[in-house]
Amino acid sequence: LDPTSTRRVEETIAQLKGSTTIVIVTHNMQQAARVSDTCAFFLAAQNTPGVIVEYGDTEAMFGSPRDQRTSDYVNGRFG
């Protein structure tokens, strides 16, 4: 999405999240950090189903992830 549309979507999420559970799937780590309270990091190896590597409070996942793979992903070392 363009920046204006992204802003509108994020504003709508902010308005609704007090009364509605919203699930978004994104590869945009900055957006995930901006709009979520809780997040999960899924990872799949080639030809295998994905697994949840880490789940929890967004600030903790981005600030001090428990799993090195999560840290590598949110800090742009792969993906």
PyMOL Python script that loads the backbone (N, CA, C, O; Angstrom):
from pymol import cmd

cmd.read_pdbstr("""\
ATOM      1  N   LEU A   1       0.830  -1.194   0.000  1.00  0.00           N
ATOM      2  CA  LEU A   1       0.000   0.000   0.000  1.00  0.00           C
ATOM      3  C   LEU A   1       0.872   1.254   0.000  1.00  0.00           C
ATOM      4  O   LEU A   1       2.019   1.237   0.447  1.00  0.00           O
ATOM      5  N   ASP A   2       0.310   2.312  -0.501  1.00  0.00           N
ATOM      6  CA  ASP A   2       1.009   3.594  -0.458  1.00  0.00           C
ATOM      7  C   ASP A   2       0.940   4.137   0.977  1.00  0.00           C
ATOM      8  O   ASP A   2       0.111   3.676   1.762  1.00  0.00           O
ATOM      9  N   PRO A   3       1.788   5.098   1.331  1.00  0.00           N
ATOM     10  CA  PRO A   3       1.836   5.609   2.709  1.00  0.00           C
ATOM     11  C   PRO A   3       0.499   6.147   3.230  1.00  0.00           C
ATOM     12  O   PRO A   3       0.172   5.941   4.399  1.00  0.00           O
ATOM     13  N   THR A   4      -0.267   6.822   2.395  1.00  0.00           N
ATOM     14  CA  THR A   4      -1.554   7.366   2.843  1.00  0.00           C
ATOM     15  C   THR A   4      -2.530   6.239   3.175  1.00  0.00           C
ATOM     16  O   THR A   4      -3.208   6.288   4.201  1.00  0.00           O
ATOM     17  N   SER A   5      -2.603   5.244   2.330  1.00  0.00           N
ATOM     18  CA  SER A   5      -3.489   4.107   2.581  1.00  0.00           C
ATOM     19  C   SER A   5      -3.044   3.325   3.814  1.00  0.00           C
ATOM     20  O   SER A   5      -3.878   2.892   4.609  1.00  0.00           O
ATOM     21  N   THR A   6      -1.750   3.147   3.974  1.00  0.00           N
ATOM     22  CA  THR A   6      -1.219   2.459   5.151  1.00  0.00           C
ATOM     23  C   THR A   6      -1.621   3.193   6.423  1.00  0.00           C
ATOM     24  O   THR A   6      -2.042   2.572   7.398  1.00  0.00           O
ATOM     25  N   ARG A   7      -1.491   4.509   6.410  1.00  0.00           N
ATOM     26  CA  ARG A   7      -1.873   5.308   7.579  1.00  0.00           C
ATOM     27  C   ARG A   7      -3.342   5.125   7.899  1.00  0.00           C
ATOM     28  O   ARG A   7      -3.710   4.962   9.062  1.00  0.00           O
ATOM     29  N   ARG A   8      -4.186   5.151   6.875  1.00  0.00           N
ATOM     30  CA  ARG A   8      -5.633   4.985   7.079  1.00  0.00           C
ATOM     31  C   ARG A   8      -5.960   3.614   7.666  1.00  0.00           C
ATOM     32  O   ARG A   8      -6.784   3.506   8.575  1.00  0.00           O
ATOM     33  N   VAL A   9      -5.321   2.577   7.151  1.00  0.00           N
ATOM     34  CA  VAL A   9      -5.538   1.227   7.684  1.00  0.00           C
ATOM     35  C   VAL A   9      -5.106   1.171   9.149  1.00  0.00           C
ATOM     36  O   VAL A   9      -5.821   0.617   9.984  1.00  0.00           O
ATOM     37  N   GLU A  10      -3.950   1.735   9.462  1.00  0.00           N
ATOM     38  CA  GLU A  10      -3.454   1.707  10.836  1.00  0.00           C
ATOM     39  C   GLU A  10      -4.330   2.538  11.772  1.00  0.00           C
ATOM     40  O   GLU A  10      -4.510   2.169  12.933  1.00  0.00           O
ATOM     41  N   GLU A  11      -4.873   3.644  11.289  1.00  0.00           N
ATOM     42  CA  GLU A  11      -5.801   4.445  12.100  1.00  0.00           C
ATOM     43  C   GLU A  11      -7.077   3.654  12.384  1.00  0.00           C
ATOM     44  O   GLU A  11      -7.614   3.707  13.491  1.00  0.00           O
ATOM     45  N   THR A  12      -7.549   2.933  11.395  1.00  0.00           N
ATOM     46  CA  THR A  12      -8.749   2.121  11.578  1.00  0.00           C
ATOM     47  C   THR A  12      -8.488   1.007  12.586  1.00  0.00           C
ATOM     48  O   THR A  12      -9.339   0.736  13.434  1.00  0.00           O
ATOM     49  N   ILE A  13      -7.349   0.369  12.511  1.00  0.00           N
ATOM     50  CA  ILE A  13      -6.979  -0.660  13.482  1.00  0.00           C
ATOM     51  C   ILE A  13      -6.977  -0.067  14.887  1.00  0.00           C
ATOM     52  O   ILE A  13      -7.514  -0.667  15.818  1.00  0.00           O
ATOM     53  N   ALA A  14      -6.380   1.098  15.038  1.00  0.00           N
ATOM     54  CA  ALA A  14      -6.319   1.745  16.356  1.00  0.00           C
ATOM     55  C   ALA A  14      -7.718   2.041  16.895  1.00  0.00           C
ATOM     56  O   ALA A  14      -7.963   1.898  18.093  1.00  0.00           O
ATOM     57  N   GLN A  15      -8.623   2.448  16.032  1.00  0.00           N
ATOM     58  CA  GLN A  15      -9.997   2.748  16.460  1.00  0.00           C
ATOM     59  C   GLN A  15     -10.750   1.491  16.874  1.00  0.00           C
ATOM     60  O   GLN A  15     -11.548   1.534  17.810  1.00  0.00           O
ATOM     61  N   LEU A  16     -10.516   0.390  16.205  1.00  0.00           N
ATOM     62  CA  LEU A  16     -11.282  -0.827  16.435  1.00  0.00           C
ATOM     63  C   LEU A  16     -10.705  -1.747  17.505  1.00  0.00           C
ATOM     64  O   LEU A  16     -11.442  -2.552  18.074  1.00  0.00           O
ATOM     65  N   LYS A  17      -9.425  -1.652  17.792  1.00  0.00           N
ATOM     66  CA  LYS A  17      -8.798  -2.680  18.613  1.00  0.00           C
ATOM     67  C   LYS A  17      -9.279  -2.722  20.061  1.00  0.00           C
ATOM     68  O   LYS A  17      -9.050  -3.717  20.749  1.00  0.00           O
ATOM     69  N   GLY A  18      -9.934  -1.673  20.537  1.00  0.00           N
ATOM     70  CA  GLY A  18     -10.490  -1.720  21.881  1.00  0.00           C
ATOM     71  C   GLY A  18     -11.729  -2.578  21.992  1.00  0.00           C
ATOM     72  O   GLY A  18     -12.075  -3.033  23.082  1.00  0.00           O
ATOM     73  N   SER A  19     -12.405  -2.806  20.873  1.00  0.00           N
ATOM     74  CA  SER A  19     -13.665  -3.553  20.909  1.00  0.00           C
ATOM     75  C   SER A  19     -13.682  -4.791  20.017  1.00  0.00           C
ATOM     76  O   SER A  19     -14.637  -5.567  20.044  1.00  0.00           O
ATOM     77  N   THR A  20     -12.637  -4.971  19.237  1.00  0.00           N
ATOM     78  CA  THR A  20     -12.614  -6.057  18.255  1.00  0.00           C
ATOM     79  C   THR A  20     -11.230  -6.688  18.227  1.00  0.00           C
ATOM     80  O   THR A  20     -10.217  -5.990  18.276  1.00  0.00           O
ATOM     81  N   THR A  21     -11.194  -8.000  18.149  1.00  0.00           N
ATOM     82  CA  THR A  21      -9.910  -8.674  17.959  1.00  0.00           C
ATOM     83  C   THR A  21      -9.542  -8.579  16.490  1.00  0.00           C
ATOM     84  O   THR A  21     -10.328  -8.950  15.618  1.00  0.00           O
ATOM     85  N   ILE A  22      -8.358  -8.086  16.223  1.00  0.00           N
ATOM     86  CA  ILE A  22      -7.893  -7.907  14.849  1.00  0.00           C
ATOM     87  C   ILE A  22      -6.638  -8.746  14.663  1.00  0.00           C
ATOM     88  O   ILE A  22      -5.706  -8.673  15.464  1.00  0.00           O
ATOM     89  N   VAL A  23      -6.622  -9.525  13.628  1.00  0.00           N
ATOM     90  CA  VAL A  23      -5.453 -10.333  13.298  1.00  0.00           C
ATOM     91  C   VAL A  23      -4.940  -9.854  11.954  1.00  0.00           C
ATOM     92  O   VAL A  23      -5.675  -9.834  10.967  1.00  0.00           O
ATOM     93  N   ILE A  24      -3.670  -9.465  11.924  1.00  0.00           N
ATOM     94  CA  ILE A  24      -3.054  -9.107  10.652  1.00  0.00           C
ATOM     95  C   ILE A  24      -1.820  -9.971  10.444  1.00  0.00           C
ATOM     96  O   ILE A  24      -1.149 -10.362  11.399  1.00  0.00           O
ATOM     97  N   VAL A  25      -1.542 -10.252   9.219  1.00  0.00           N
ATOM     98  CA  VAL A  25      -0.352 -11.000   8.844  1.00  0.00           C
ATOM     99  C   VAL A  25       0.471 -10.060   7.980  1.00  0.00           C
ATOM    100  O   VAL A  25      -0.016  -9.541   6.976  1.00  0.00           O
ATOM    101  N   THR A  26       1.717  -9.844   8.371  1.00  0.00           N
ATOM    102  CA  THR A  26       2.557  -8.907   7.637  1.00  0.00           C
ATOM    103  C   THR A  26       4.016  -9.345   7.678  1.00  0.00           C
ATOM    104  O   THR A  26       4.459 -10.017   8.609  1.00  0.00           O
ATOM    105  N   HIS A  27       4.740  -8.950   6.655  1.00  0.00           N
ATOM    106  CA  HIS A  27       6.191  -9.097   6.659  1.00  0.00           C
ATOM    107  C   HIS A  27       6.842  -7.764   7.015  1.00  0.00           C
ATOM    108  O   HIS A  27       8.067  -7.663   7.093  1.00  0.00           O
ATOM    109  N   ASN A  28       6.020  -6.752   7.228  1.00  0.00           N
ATOM    110  CA  ASN A  28       6.515  -5.411   7.526  1.00  0.00           C
ATOM    111  C   ASN A  28       6.689  -5.280   9.033  1.00  0.00           C
ATOM    112  O   ASN A  28       5.723  -5.046   9.759  1.00  0.00           O
ATOM    113  N   MET A  29       7.913  -5.430   9.493  1.00  0.00           N
ATOM    114  CA  MET A  29       8.188  -5.425  10.929  1.00  0.00           C
ATOM    115  C   MET A  29       7.867  -4.085  11.582  1.00  0.00           C
ATOM    116  O   MET A  29       7.417  -4.042  12.727  1.00  0.00           O
ATOM    117  N   GLN A  30       8.095  -3.003  10.864  1.00  0.00           N
ATOM    118  CA  GLN A  30       7.783  -1.689  11.426  1.00  0.00           C
ATOM    119  C   GLN A  30       6.289  -1.554  11.668  1.00  0.00           C
ATOM    120  O   GLN A  30       5.869  -1.015  12.692  1.00  0.00           O
ATOM    121  N   GLN A  31       5.493  -2.038  10.739  1.00  0.00           N
ATOM    122  CA  GLN A  31       4.049  -1.965  10.903  1.00  0.00           C
ATOM    123  C   GLN A  31       3.599  -2.861  12.053  1.00  0.00           C
ATOM    124  O   GLN A  31       2.763  -2.449  12.857  1.00  0.00           O
ATOM    125  N   ALA A  32       4.123  -4.045  12.144  1.00  0.00           N
ATOM    126  CA  ALA A  32       3.761  -4.940  13.241  1.00  0.00           C
ATOM    127  C   ALA A  32       4.061  -4.283  14.586  1.00  0.00           C
ATOM    128  O   ALA A  32       3.257  -4.365  15.514  1.00  0.00           O
ATOM    129  N   ALA A  33       5.206  -3.638  14.687  1.00  0.00           N
ATOM    130  CA  ALA A  33       5.574  -2.966  15.940  1.00  0.00           C
ATOM    131  C   ALA A  33       4.646  -1.791  16.239  1.00  0.00           C
ATOM    132  O   ALA A  33       4.351  -1.519  17.403  1.00  0.00           O
ATOM    133  N   ARG A  34       4.188  -1.101  15.212  1.00  0.00           N
ATOM    134  CA  ARG A  34       3.321   0.063  15.410  1.00  0.00           C
ATOM    135  C   ARG A  34       1.909  -0.299  15.835  1.00  0.00           C
ATOM    136  O   ARG A  34       1.335   0.373  16.692  1.00  0.00           O
ATOM    137  N   VAL A  35       1.337  -1.346  15.255  1.00  0.00           N
ATOM    138  CA  VAL A  35      -0.095  -1.563  15.424  1.00  0.00           C
ATOM    139  C   VAL A  35      -0.473  -2.705  16.369  1.00  0.00           C
ATOM    140  O   VAL A  35      -1.647  -2.840  16.715  1.00  0.00           O
ATOM    141  N   SER A  36       0.471  -3.516  16.789  1.00  0.00           N
ATOM    142  CA  SER A  36       0.087  -4.684  17.587  1.00  0.00           C
ATOM    143  C   SER A  36       0.425  -4.526  19.063  1.00  0.00           C
ATOM    144  O   SER A  36       1.360  -3.819  19.438  1.00  0.00           O
ATOM    145  N   ASP A  37      -0.360  -5.204  19.881  1.00  0.00           N
ATOM    146  CA  ASP A  37      -0.074  -5.315  21.312  1.00  0.00           C
ATOM    147  C   ASP A  37       0.615  -6.644  21.595  1.00  0.00           C
ATOM    148  O   ASP A  37       1.467  -6.749  22.478  1.00  0.00           O
ATOM    149  N   THR A  38       0.229  -7.644  20.830  1.00  0.00           N
ATOM    150  CA  THR A  38       0.768  -8.998  20.955  1.00  0.00           C
ATOM    151  C   THR A  38       1.115  -9.470  19.558  1.00  0.00           C
ATOM    152  O   THR A  38       0.396  -9.176  18.603  1.00  0.00           O
ATOM    153  N   CYS A  39       2.205 -10.197  19.434  1.00  0.00           N
ATOM    154  CA  CYS A  39       2.533 -10.718  18.110  1.00  0.00           C
ATOM    155  C   CYS A  39       3.170 -12.094  18.215  1.00  0.00           C
ATOM    156  O   CYS A  39       3.607 -12.527  19.281  1.00  0.00           O
ATOM    157  N   ALA A  40       3.206 -12.758  17.085  1.00  0.00           N
ATOM    158  CA  ALA A  40       3.807 -14.080  16.984  1.00  0.00           C
ATOM    159  C   ALA A  40       4.734 -14.094  15.783  1.00  0.00           C
ATOM    160  O   ALA A  40       4.475 -13.445  14.769  1.00  0.00           O
ATOM    161  N   PHE A  41       5.809 -14.836  15.914  1.00  0.00           N
ATOM    162  CA  PHE A  41       6.746 -15.015  14.811  1.00  0.00           C
ATOM    163  C   PHE A  41       6.690 -16.476  14.390  1.00  0.00           C
ATOM    164  O   PHE A  41       6.993 -17.375  15.175  1.00  0.00           O
ATOM    165  N   PHE A  42       6.297 -16.701  13.138  1.00  0.00           N
ATOM    166  CA  PHE A  42       6.215 -18.039  12.564  1.00  0.00           C
ATOM    167  C   PHE A  42       7.401 -18.229  11.628  1.00  0.00           C
ATOM    168  O   PHE A  42       7.856 -17.285  10.984  1.00  0.00           O
ATOM    169  N   LEU A  43       7.890 -19.455  11.562  1.00  0.00           N
ATOM    170  CA  LEU A  43       9.010 -19.738  10.666  1.00  0.00           C
ATOM    171  C   LEU A  43       8.825 -21.132  10.079  1.00  0.00           C
ATOM    172  O   LEU A  43       8.466 -22.070  10.790  1.00  0.00           O
ATOM    173  N   ALA A  44       9.069 -21.258   8.793  1.00  0.00           N
ATOM    174  CA  ALA A  44       8.978 -22.552   8.116  1.00  0.00           C
ATOM    175  C   ALA A  44      10.280 -22.819   7.389  1.00  0.00           C
ATOM    176  O   ALA A  44      10.843 -21.934   6.745  1.00  0.00           O
ATOM    177  N   ALA A  45      10.745 -24.041   7.500  1.00  0.00           N
ATOM    178  CA  ALA A  45      11.889 -24.480   6.705  1.00  0.00           C
ATOM    179  C   ALA A  45      11.345 -25.002   5.385  1.00  0.00           C
ATOM    180  O   ALA A  45      10.150 -25.272   5.264  1.00  0.00           O
ATOM    181  N   GLN A  46      12.208 -25.144   4.408  1.00  0.00           N
ATOM    182  CA  GLN A  46      11.772 -25.599   3.092  1.00  0.00           C
ATOM    183  C   GLN A  46      11.064 -26.949   3.200  1.00  0.00           C
ATOM    184  O   GLN A  46      11.570 -27.884   3.820  1.00  0.00           O
ATOM    185  N   ASN A  47       9.891 -27.030   2.589  1.00  0.00           N
ATOM    186  CA  ASN A  47       9.085 -28.255   2.540  1.00  0.00           C
ATOM    187  C   ASN A  47       8.588 -28.737   3.903  1.00  0.00           C
ATOM    188  O   ASN A  47       8.284 -29.918   4.070  1.00  0.00           O
ATOM    189  N   THR A  48       8.505 -27.832   4.875  1.00  0.00           N
ATOM    190  CA  THR A  48       7.945 -28.187   6.181  1.00  0.00           C
ATOM    191  C   THR A  48       6.923 -27.135   6.578  1.00  0.00           C
ATOM    192  O   THR A  48       7.029 -25.978   6.172  1.00  0.00           O
ATOM    193  N   PRO A  49       5.938 -27.529   7.369  1.00  0.00           N
ATOM    194  CA  PRO A  49       4.966 -26.536   7.821  1.00  0.00           C
ATOM    195  C   PRO A  49       5.613 -25.549   8.798  1.00  0.00           C
ATOM    196  O   PRO A  49       6.597 -25.867   9.465  1.00  0.00           O
ATOM    197  N   GLY A  50       5.049 -24.372   8.862  1.00  0.00           N
ATOM    198  CA  GLY A  50       5.572 -23.369   9.776  1.00  0.00           C
ATOM    199  C   GLY A  50       5.242 -23.687  11.227  1.00  0.00           C
ATOM    200  O   GLY A  50       4.266 -24.379  11.520  1.00  0.00           O
ATOM    201  N   VAL A  51       6.063 -23.177  12.118  1.00  0.00           N
ATOM    202  CA  VAL A  51       5.858 -23.332  13.554  1.00  0.00           C
ATOM    203  C   VAL A  51       5.962 -21.962  14.213  1.00  0.00           C
ATOM    204  O   VAL A  51       6.613 -21.057  13.691  1.00  0.00           O
ATOM    205  N   ILE A  52       5.321 -21.824  15.348  1.00  0.00           N
ATOM    206  CA  ILE A  52       5.459 -20.585  16.116  1.00  0.00           C
ATOM    207  C   ILE A  52       6.789 -20.642  16.849  1.00  0.00           C
ATOM    208  O   ILE A  52       7.005 -21.516  17.688  1.00  0.00           O
ATOM    209  N   VAL A  53       7.673 -19.716  16.533  1.00  0.00           N
ATOM    210  CA  VAL A  53       8.974 -19.631  17.187  1.00  0.00           C
ATOM    211  C   VAL A  53       8.837 -18.880  18.505  1.00  0.00           C
ATOM    212  O   VAL A  53       9.424 -19.262  19.517  1.00  0.00           O
ATOM    213  N   GLU A  54       8.048 -17.798  18.477  1.00  0.00           N
ATOM    214  CA  GLU A  54       7.905 -16.961  19.667  1.00  0.00           C
ATOM    215  C   GLU A  54       6.576 -16.223  19.603  1.00  0.00           C
ATOM    216  O   GLU A  54       6.108 -15.851  18.527  1.00  0.00           O
ATOM    217  N   TYR A  55       5.982 -16.021  20.759  1.00  0.00           N
ATOM    218  CA  TYR A  55       4.691 -15.351  20.869  1.00  0.00           C
ATOM    219  C   TYR A  55       4.709 -14.529  22.144  1.00  0.00           C
ATOM    220  O   TYR A  55       5.187 -14.991  23.180  1.00  0.00           O
ATOM    221  N   GLY A  56       4.190 -13.310  22.072  1.00  0.00           N
ATOM    222  CA  GLY A  56       4.100 -12.530  23.300  1.00  0.00           C
ATOM    223  C   GLY A  56       3.888 -11.057  23.054  1.00  0.00           C
ATOM    224  O   GLY A  56       3.487 -10.634  21.970  1.00  0.00           O
ATOM    225  N   ASP A  57       4.166 -10.289  24.081  1.00  0.00           N
ATOM    226  CA  ASP A  57       4.031  -8.843  24.053  1.00  0.00           C
ATOM    227  C   ASP A  57       4.916  -8.258  22.957  1.00  0.00           C
ATOM    228  O   ASP A  57       6.091  -8.607  22.837  1.00  0.00           O
ATOM    229  N   THR A  58       4.343  -7.375  22.170  1.00  0.00           N
ATOM    230  CA  THR A  58       5.066  -6.801  21.031  1.00  0.00           C
ATOM    231  C   THR A  58       6.347  -6.095  21.468  1.00  0.00           C
ATOM    232  O   THR A  58       7.400  -6.302  20.865  1.00  0.00           O
ATOM    233  N   GLU A  59       6.273  -5.267  22.502  1.00  0.00           N
ATOM    234  CA  GLU A  59       7.481  -4.556  22.953  1.00  0.00           C
ATOM    235  C   GLU A  59       8.588  -5.532  23.323  1.00  0.00           C
ATOM    236  O   GLU A  59       9.750  -5.305  22.985  1.00  0.00           O
ATOM    237  N   ALA A  60       8.245  -6.607  24.011  1.00  0.00           N
ATOM    238  CA  ALA A  60       9.251  -7.601  24.396  1.00  0.00           C
ATOM    239  C   ALA A  60       9.817  -8.317  23.179  1.00  0.00           C
ATOM    240  O   ALA A  60      11.022  -8.558  23.097  1.00  0.00           O
ATOM    241  N   MET A  61       8.946  -8.657  22.237  1.00  0.00           N
ATOM    242  CA  MET A  61       9.430  -9.374  21.049  1.00  0.00           C
ATOM    243  C   MET A  61      10.390  -8.530  20.229  1.00  0.00           C
ATOM    244  O   MET A  61      11.356  -9.045  19.666  1.00  0.00           O
ATOM    245  N   PHE A  62      10.123  -7.234  20.162  1.00  0.00           N
ATOM    246  CA  PHE A  62      11.009  -6.368  19.381  1.00  0.00           C
ATOM    247  C   PHE A  62      12.186  -5.861  20.199  1.00  0.00           C
ATOM    248  O   PHE A  62      13.258  -5.612  19.648  1.00  0.00           O
ATOM    249  N   GLY A  63      12.003  -5.706  21.497  1.00  0.00           N
ATOM    250  CA  GLY A  63      13.064  -5.148  22.336  1.00  0.00           C
ATOM    251  C   GLY A  63      14.015  -6.165  22.916  1.00  0.00           C
ATOM    252  O   GLY A  63      15.213  -5.907  23.027  1.00  0.00           O
ATOM    253  N   SER A  64      13.493  -7.322  23.287  1.00  0.00           N
ATOM    254  CA  SER A  64      14.339  -8.364  23.879  1.00  0.00           C
ATOM    255  C   SER A  64      13.749  -9.740  23.593  1.00  0.00           C
ATOM    256  O   SER A  64      13.271 -10.423  24.499  1.00  0.00           O
ATOM    257  N   PRO A  65      13.787 -10.137  22.326  1.00  0.00           N
ATOM    258  CA  PRO A  65      13.231 -11.442  21.972  1.00  0.00           C
ATOM    259  C   PRO A  65      13.958 -12.574  22.701  1.00  0.00           C
ATOM    260  O   PRO A  65      15.155 -12.493  22.973  1.00  0.00           O
ATOM    261  N   ARG A  66      13.203 -13.629  23.008  1.00  0.00           N
ATOM    262  CA  ARG A  66      13.781 -14.773  23.731  1.00  0.00           C
ATOM    263  C   ARG A  66      14.528 -15.730  22.798  1.00  0.00           C
ATOM    264  O   ARG A  66      15.438 -16.434  23.234  1.00  0.00           O
ATOM    265  N   ASP A  67      14.155 -15.757  21.542  1.00  0.00           N
ATOM    266  CA  ASP A  67      14.740 -16.704  20.594  1.00  0.00           C
ATOM    267  C   ASP A  67      15.632 -15.948  19.608  1.00  0.00           C
ATOM    268  O   ASP A  67      15.238 -14.906  19.083  1.00  0.00           O
ATOM    269  N   GLN A  68      16.804 -16.463  19.364  1.00  0.00           N
ATOM    270  CA  GLN A  68      17.748 -15.794  18.459  1.00  0.00           C
ATOM    271  C   GLN A  68      17.183 -15.648  17.055  1.00  0.00           C
ATOM    272  O   GLN A  68      17.482 -14.667  16.374  1.00  0.00           O
ATOM    273  N   ARG A  69      16.375 -16.596  16.609  1.00  0.00           N
ATOM    274  CA  ARG A  69      15.781 -16.502  15.265  1.00  0.00           C
ATOM    275  C   ARG A  69      14.826 -15.314  15.182  1.00  0.00           C
ATOM    276  O   ARG A  69      14.763 -14.634  14.157  1.00  0.00           O
ATOM    277  N   THR A  70      14.086 -15.066  16.257  1.00  0.00           N
ATOM    278  CA  THR A  70      13.203 -13.907  16.290  1.00  0.00           C
ATOM    279  C   THR A  70      14.027 -12.637  16.231  1.00  0.00           C
ATOM    280  O   THR A  70      13.717 -11.722  15.468  1.00  0.00           O
ATOM    281  N   SER A  71      15.068 -12.581  17.029  1.00  0.00           N
ATOM    282  CA  SER A  71      15.943 -11.406  17.040  1.00  0.00           C
ATOM    283  C   SER A  71      16.524 -11.156  15.649  1.00  0.00           C
ATOM    284  O   SER A  71      16.528 -10.023  15.167  1.00  0.00           O
ATOM    285  N   ASP A  72      17.006 -12.197  15.018  1.00  0.00           N
ATOM    286  CA  ASP A  72      17.574 -12.056  13.677  1.00  0.00           C
ATOM    287  C   ASP A  72      16.539 -11.518  12.692  1.00  0.00           C
ATOM    288  O   ASP A  72      16.860 -10.664  11.865  1.00  0.00           O
ATOM    289  N   TYR A  73      15.301 -12.008  12.772  1.00  0.00           N
ATOM    290  CA  TYR A  73      14.272 -11.565  11.830  1.00  0.00           C
ATOM    291  C   TYR A  73      13.854 -10.113  12.086  1.00  0.00           C
ATOM    292  O   TYR A  73      13.836  -9.304  11.158  1.00  0.00           O
ATOM    293  N   VAL A  74      13.520  -9.780  13.329  1.00  0.00           N
ATOM    294  CA  VAL A  74      13.036  -8.423  13.591  1.00  0.00           C
ATOM    295  C   VAL A  74      14.136  -7.375  13.389  1.00  0.00           C
ATOM    296  O   VAL A  74      13.843  -6.192  13.215  1.00  0.00           O
ATOM    297  N   ASN A  75      15.393  -7.807  13.413  1.00  0.00           N
ATOM    298  CA  ASN A  75      16.487  -6.876  13.172  1.00  0.00           C
ATOM    299  C   ASN A  75      16.998  -6.929  11.739  1.00  0.00           C
ATOM    300  O   ASN A  75      18.051  -6.371  11.429  1.00  0.00           O
ATOM    301  N   GLY A  76      16.251  -7.600  10.864  1.00  0.00           N
ATOM    302  CA  GLY A  76      16.561  -7.583   9.430  1.00  0.00           C
ATOM    303  C   GLY A  76      17.737  -8.416   8.995  1.00  0.00           C
ATOM    304  O   GLY A  76      18.289  -8.183   7.919  1.00  0.00           O
ATOM    305  N   ARG A  77      18.140  -9.384   9.798  1.00  0.00           N
ATOM    306  CA  ARG A  77      19.272 -10.218   9.401  1.00  0.00           C
ATOM    307  C   ARG A  77      18.886 -11.303   8.408  1.00  0.00           C
ATOM    308  O   ARG A  77      19.754 -11.873   7.747  1.00  0.00           O
ATOM    309  N   PHE A  78      17.594 -11.595   8.294  1.00  0.00           N
ATOM    310  CA  PHE A  78      17.098 -12.462   7.229  1.00  0.00           C
ATOM    311  C   PHE A  78      15.630 -12.141   7.004  1.00  0.00           C
ATOM    312  O   PHE A  78      15.000 -11.462   7.815  1.00  0.00           O
ATOM    313  N   GLY A  79      15.085 -12.640   5.884  1.00  0.00           N
ATOM    314  CA  GLY A  79      13.677 -12.413   5.577  1.00  0.00           C
ATOM    315  C   GLY A  79      13.533 -11.253   4.691  1.00  0.00           C
ATOM    316  O   GLY A  79      12.415 -10.898   4.316  1.00  0.00           O
TER     317      GLY A  79
END
""", "prot")
cmd.dss("prot")
cmd.show_as("cartoon", "prot")
cmd.util.cbc("prot")
cmd.orient("prot")
